Amino acid sequence: MNNFSYTQATAAKEATGRLKDQPQAAYIAGGTTLLDMMKANLTEPPQLVDINLLPFKGIEQTKDGLRIGAMERMNAVGENPLVKSQYPAVSESLLLAASPQLRNMASIGGNILQRTRCGYFRDEAFPCNKRVPGSGCPALTGDNHNLAVLGVSDTCIANAYPGDLSVVLAALDAVLTLENAKGKQRQVPVTEFYLLPGKTPEKENVLEPGELIVAVTIPAAAHAQRSTYLKVRERSSYAYALASAAVGLDVQGGTIRSARVALGGVGAQPWRSREAEKALVGQPATEATFKAAAAAALQGAQPRKENAYKVELAQNTLVRALQQVAGV
């Protein structure tokens, strides 16, 4: 691990100002991902800015919906009674992630920013366009069994987004509040926050240098209250999704009035499927409808030899999640 300095910020402007002056510095809250990457020499920030004292906490229902401070810990949000009752998919996604020890440390903001678990990216012995632009992507022809099939490019298929919470946030129209070094805030929908790899896989999101995630807001809606998150993985605990589905439905008289669908484990970002939603709205809540929606969700998939199984797995996962929410 490289040498670095450490400072603790007591105000947002202090924190953002330090990263504006030293762009290679990094924020640290729970540190559950950052420290692992530093130990593996995947990132070498010259300075760590501790943001745990910043006032970005709180879990409350506002006129705009559920507002969660970015410094809240994953377990606290997942176990919160308001979240469990009104936004069940949010709670489920958090409590299915990692281990209790990590969930008690990891912040919501840090969870949103976690990076790919591609073995080539995580091992500095291999070239990687995400880590060193222009060096190549061995995953294209190598071990790609757990990598993305949606939103990939010829420069990177490693960017299978590994998180759970952001899949639900993408499905439920969540908006991030970001704050820069001047104290100005802007609102960015989660569906616009992450970037597809394209020709620049090293650019993963729209954060500007020094910008902080302050809060997450999830609009209140019938499909948010009637929602679930289903995760399929290689083992039953502490494993990343091979495929997952976040769904929310508003069903009245057996007909789907509104629907929200996002997939995890298969996309280069939390994958909102408006194609699946279009196939659901106005249709009866039946298995046939759900299968048609699942086919629509994966119609643009670009699988490789070792990850082709993910297409069928994601479709089946989505159908099961829809059945679970609809009660059919």
C-alpha positions as CSV (number, residue, x, y, z in Angstrom):
1,M,0.0,0.0,0.0
2,N,1.3,3.5,-0.9
3,N,1.9,6.2,1.7
4,F,-1.0,8.6,2.2
5,S,-2.1,11.4,4.5
6,Y,-5.3,11.4,6.5
7,T,-7.6,14.2,7.5
8,Q,-11.1,14.4,8.9
9,A,-13.5,16.9,7.4
10,T,-16.1,18.5,9.6
11,A,-18.0,20.4,6.9
12,A,-19.0,19.6,3.3
13,K,-17.1,22.5,1.8
14,E,-14.0,21.5,3.7
15,A,-14.2,17.9,2.2
16,T,-15.1,18.9,-1.4
17,G,-12.4,21.7,-1.3
18,R,-9.7,19.2,-0.4
19,L,-10.6,17.0,-3.4
20,K,-10.9,19.9,-5.7
21,D,-7.3,21.0,-4.8
22,Q,-6.0,17.4,-4.9
23,P,-8.2,15.4,-7.4
24,Q,-6.3,12.1,-6.7
25,A,-7.4,12.2,-3.1
26,A,-10.3,10.0,-2.0
27,Y,-13.2,10.2,0.4
28,I,-13.5,7.5,3.0
29,A,-16.6,6.7,5.1
30,G,-17.0,3.0,5.9
31,G,-14.0,2.1,3.7
32,T,-15.3,-1.4,2.9
33,T,-14.4,-1.1,-0.8
34,L,-11.7,1.6,-0.8
35,L,-9.3,-0.1,1.6
36,D,-9.5,-3.4,-0.3
37,M,-8.6,-1.6,-3.5
38,M,-5.8,0.2,-1.9
39,K,-4.3,-3.0,-0.5
40,A,-4.4,-4.5,-4.0
41,N,-2.7,-1.4,-5.4
42,L,-5.7,-0.7,-7.6
43,T,-5.9,2.8,-6.4
44,E,-3.3,5.0,-4.7
45,P,-4.8,8.1,-3.2
46,P,-2.2,10.4,-1.7
47,Q,-4.8,11.6,0.8
48,L,-7.9,10.2,2.5
49,V,-10.6,12.6,3.6
50,D,-12.7,11.1,6.3
51,I,-16.3,12.3,5.8
52,N,-18.0,10.5,8.7
53,L,-18.6,13.7,10.6
54,L,-20.6,15.4,7.7
55,P,-24.3,15.9,8.5
56,F,-25.6,13.7,5.7
57,K,-27.8,11.3,7.7
58,G,-31.5,10.7,8.3
59,I,-34.2,8.4,7.0
60,E,-37.5,10.3,6.6
61,Q,-40.6,10.6,4.6
62,T,-40.8,14.0,2.9
63,K,-43.2,15.6,0.4
64,D,-40.9,14.3,-2.3
65,G,-40.7,10.7,-1.0
66,L,-38.3,8.8,1.1
67,R,-35.1,10.7,1.8
68,I,-32.0,8.8,2.9
69,G,-28.8,10.6,3.9
70,A,-25.7,9.3,2.1
71,M,-23.9,8.7,5.4
72,E,-26.5,6.3,6.7
73,R,-25.2,2.8,7.1
74,M,-26.7,0.0,5.0
75,N,-28.0,-2.0,7.9
76,A,-29.6,1.0,9.5
77,V,-31.6,1.7,6.3
78,G,-32.4,-2.0,5.7
79,E,-33.8,-2.5,9.2
80,N,-35.7,0.8,9.3
81,P,-39.5,0.2,9.8
82,L,-40.5,3.0,7.4
83,V,-38.3,1.5,4.6
84,K,-39.5,-2.0,5.3
85,S,-43.2,-1.1,5.1
86,Q,-43.3,1.5,2.4
87,Y,-40.2,0.6,0.2
88,P,-39.7,-3.2,0.8
89,A,-37.4,-3.7,-2.2
90,V,-35.0,-1.2,-0.8
91,S,-34.8,-3.0,2.5
92,E,-34.5,-6.4,0.8
93,S,-31.7,-5.3,-1.4
94,L,-29.7,-4.0,1.5
95,L,-30.2,-7.0,3.8
96,L,-29.2,-9.4,1.0
97,A,-25.9,-7.6,0.5
98,A,-22.5,-8.5,2.0
99,S,-22.4,-9.6,5.7
100,P,-23.9,-7.9,8.8
101,Q,-20.4,-6.7,9.8
102,L,-19.9,-5.0,6.4
103,R,-23.5,-3.6,6.3
104,N,-22.9,-2.0,9.7
105,M,-19.8,-0.2,8.3
106,A,-20.7,0.6,4.7
107,S,-22.4,3.9,3.9
108,I,-25.2,4.3,1.4
109,G,-23.1,6.7,-0.7
110,G,-20.2,4.3,-0.8
111,N,-22.4,1.4,-1.7
112,I,-23.7,3.4,-4.7
113,L,-20.1,3.9,-5.8
114,Q,-18.8,0.4,-5.6
115,R,-16.9,-0.9,-8.6
116,T,-16.9,-4.0,-10.7
117,R,-15.7,-7.3,-9.3
118,C,-14.2,-8.5,-12.6
119,G,-11.1,-10.6,-11.8
120,Y,-9.1,-8.9,-14.5
121,F,-9.8,-5.4,-13.2
122,R,-9.0,-6.5,-9.6
123,D,-5.7,-8.1,-10.5
124,E,-3.0,-5.6,-11.6
125,A,-1.1,-8.4,-13.3
126,F,-3.6,-8.2,-16.2
127,P,-4.2,-5.4,-18.7
128,C,-7.6,-3.7,-18.2
129,N,-9.1,-0.8,-20.2
130,K,-11.0,0.3,-17.1
131,R,-7.9,0.5,-15.0
132,V,-5.4,1.5,-17.7
133,P,-7.2,2.9,-20.8
134,G,-6.0,1.4,-24.0
135,S,-4.3,-1.6,-22.4
136,G,-7.0,-4.1,-23.5
137,C,-9.8,-6.2,-22.2
138,P,-8.8,-9.9,-21.6
139,A,-12.4,-10.6,-20.4
140,L,-13.6,-10.5,-24.0
141,T,-12.1,-13.9,-24.8
142,G,-11.1,-15.0,-21.2
143,D,-13.1,-15.8,-18.1
144,N,-16.3,-13.8,-18.5
145,H,-18.8,-16.1,-16.8
146,N,-20.0,-13.5,-14.3
147,L,-19.7,-10.4,-16.5
148,A,-22.3,-8.2,-18.2
149,V,-24.5,-9.1,-21.2
150,L,-26.3,-5.7,-21.5
151,G,-24.7,-2.4,-22.3
152,V,-21.3,-3.8,-23.1
153,S,-18.8,-2.6,-25.6
154,D,-15.8,-3.9,-27.5
155,T,-13.5,-2.2,-25.0
156,C,-15.1,-3.6,-21.8
157,I,-17.5,-6.3,-20.7
158,A,-16.2,-6.3,-17.2
159,N,-18.5,-3.6,-15.9
160,A,-21.2,-5.9,-14.6
161,Y,-22.5,-3.6,-11.8
162,P,-22.1,-5.6,-8.6
163,G,-24.4,-3.8,-6.2
164,D,-27.9,-4.5,-5.1
165,L,-29.3,-1.2,-3.8
166,S,-28.8,0.8,-7.0
167,V,-30.7,-1.7,-9.0
168,V,-33.8,-1.0,-6.8
169,L,-33.0,2.8,-6.9
170,A,-33.0,2.6,-10.7
171,A,-36.3,0.8,-10.8
172,L,-38.0,3.2,-8.4
173,D,-37.0,6.5,-10.1
174,A,-34.6,7.5,-7.3
175,V,-32.7,10.8,-7.5
176,L,-29.3,11.5,-6.1
177,T,-28.5,14.9,-4.5
178,L,-24.9,15.8,-5.3
179,E,-22.9,18.7,-3.8
180,N,-19.7,20.4,-5.2
181,A,-16.9,22.4,-3.7
182,K,-18.9,25.7,-4.1
183,G,-21.7,24.2,-1.9
184,K,-24.0,24.0,-4.9
185,Q,-26.3,21.0,-5.2
186,R,-27.7,19.3,-8.2
187,Q,-30.2,16.5,-8.7
188,V,-29.3,13.5,-10.9
189,P,-31.6,10.5,-11.5
190,V,-29.9,7.2,-10.7
191,T,-30.7,6.1,-14.3
192,E,-28.5,9.0,-15.5
193,F,-25.8,8.7,-12.9
194,Y,-23.9,5.7,-14.2
195,L,-22.1,5.7,-17.6
196,L,-21.9,2.8,-20.1
197,P,-18.4,1.7,-21.0
198,G,-18.5,2.7,-24.6
199,K,-15.0,3.8,-25.6
200,T,-14.2,5.2,-22.2
201,P,-14.8,2.4,-19.6
202,E,-12.6,4.2,-17.1
203,K,-15.4,6.7,-16.7
204,E,-18.1,5.1,-14.5
205,N,-20.4,7.9,-13.4
206,V,-21.1,11.6,-13.8
207,L,-19.5,12.8,-10.5
208,E,-17.3,15.9,-11.0
209,P,-14.0,16.1,-9.2
210,G,-14.6,16.6,-5.4
211,E,-18.4,16.2,-5.7
212,L,-20.2,14.3,-3.0
213,I,-23.3,12.2,-2.8
214,V,-25.4,13.9,-0.2
215,A,-28.7,12.0,-0.2
216,V,-31.0,9.7,-2.1
217,T,-34.7,10.4,-2.7
218,I,-37.2,7.8,-3.8
219,P,-40.6,9.0,-4.9
220,A,-43.6,7.6,-3.0
221,A,-45.8,5.5,-5.3
222,A,-48.0,2.4,-5.3
223,H,-45.4,0.4,-7.2
224,A,-42.8,1.3,-4.6
225,Q,-44.9,0.0,-1.7
226,R,-45.7,-3.2,-3.7
227,S,-42.1,-4.1,-4.7
228,T,-39.5,-6.7,-4.2
229,Y,-35.8,-7.5,-4.9
230,L,-34.9,-11.1,-5.9
231,K,-31.2,-12.1,-6.1
232,V,-29.8,-15.2,-7.6
233,R,-26.2,-16.0,-6.6
234,E,-23.7,-18.9,-6.4
235,R,-24.2,-19.3,-2.6
236,S,-26.8,-18.1,-0.2
237,S,-24.8,-15.5,1.6
238,Y,-22.1,-12.9,1.0
239,A,-22.1,-13.3,-2.8
240,Y,-22.7,-10.9,-5.6
241,A,-25.7,-11.5,-7.9
242,L,-25.4,-13.6,-11.0
243,A,-28.7,-12.1,-11.9
244,S,-31.2,-10.0,-9.9
245,A,-34.5,-8.2,-10.4
246,A,-36.1,-5.2,-8.7
247,V,-39.7,-4.9,-9.6
248,G,-42.7,-2.8,-8.4
249,L,-46.3,-3.2,-9.6
250,D,-49.5,-1.4,-9.1
251,V,-52.2,-4.0,-9.9
252,Q,-55.9,-3.2,-9.8
253,G,-58.6,-5.6,-10.7
254,G,-56.0,-8.0,-12.1
255,T,-54.6,-5.5,-14.5
256,I,-51.2,-3.9,-14.2
257,R,-51.6,-0.1,-13.9
258,S,-48.0,0.8,-13.5
259,A,-44.7,-1.2,-13.4
260,R,-41.1,-0.6,-12.6
261,V,-38.3,-3.1,-13.6
262,A,-34.6,-3.1,-13.3
263,L,-32.0,-5.9,-13.5
264,G,-28.8,-6.5,-11.7
265,G,-25.7,-8.7,-12.3
266,V,-26.3,-8.6,-16.1
267,G,-25.8,-5.0,-17.1
268,A,-22.9,-2.6,-17.4
269,Q,-24.9,-0.4,-14.9
270,P,-28.1,-1.0,-12.9
271,W,-30.3,-1.9,-15.8
272,R,-33.6,-0.2,-16.0
273,S,-35.8,-2.0,-18.5
274,R,-38.4,0.3,-19.9
275,E,-39.1,-2.4,-22.6
276,A,-40.2,-4.8,-19.9
277,E,-42.4,-2.1,-18.3
278,K,-44.0,-1.3,-21.6
279,A,-44.8,-5.0,-22.0
280,L,-46.5,-5.1,-18.5
281,V,-48.6,-1.9,-18.3
282,G,-52.2,-2.5,-19.3
283,Q,-51.8,-6.2,-19.4
284,P,-53.3,-8.9,-17.0
285,A,-51.0,-10.0,-14.2
286,T,-50.4,-13.5,-15.5
287,E,-47.4,-15.7,-16.1
288,A,-47.7,-15.2,-19.9
289,T,-47.5,-11.4,-19.4
290,F,-44.5,-11.8,-17.2
291,K,-42.6,-14.1,-19.6
292,A,-43.3,-11.6,-22.4
293,A,-41.8,-8.8,-20.3
294,A,-38.8,-10.9,-19.4
295,A,-38.1,-11.6,-23.1
296,A,-38.4,-7.9,-23.8
297,A,-35.9,-7.0,-21.0
298,L,-33.2,-9.2,-22.5
299,Q,-33.8,-8.6,-26.2
300,G,-30.6,-6.5,-26.5
301,A,-28.3,-8.9,-24.7
302,Q,-24.8,-9.5,-26.1
303,P,-23.6,-12.7,-24.4
304,R,-20.2,-14.3,-24.7
305,K,-19.5,-18.0,-24.5
306,E,-19.2,-18.3,-20.8
307,N,-21.9,-15.9,-19.7
308,A,-24.6,-16.8,-22.2
309,Y,-26.5,-18.6,-19.4
310,K,-27.2,-15.2,-17.8
311,V,-29.8,-14.4,-20.5
312,E,-32.1,-17.2,-19.4
313,L,-31.2,-16.8,-15.7
314,A,-32.2,-13.1,-15.8
315,Q,-35.4,-13.9,-17.6
316,N,-36.4,-16.5,-15.0
317,T,-35.4,-14.3,-12.1
318,L,-37.6,-11.5,-13.4
319,V,-40.6,-13.7,-13.9
320,R,-40.2,-15.1,-10.4
321,A,-40.0,-11.6,-9.0
322,L,-43.1,-10.4,-10.9
323,Q,-45.0,-13.4,-9.7
324,Q,-43.9,-12.8,-6.1
325,V,-45.1,-9.2,-6.2
326,A,-48.4,-9.9,-8.0
327,G,-49.1,-12.9,-5.8
328,V,-49.7,-15.3,-8.7
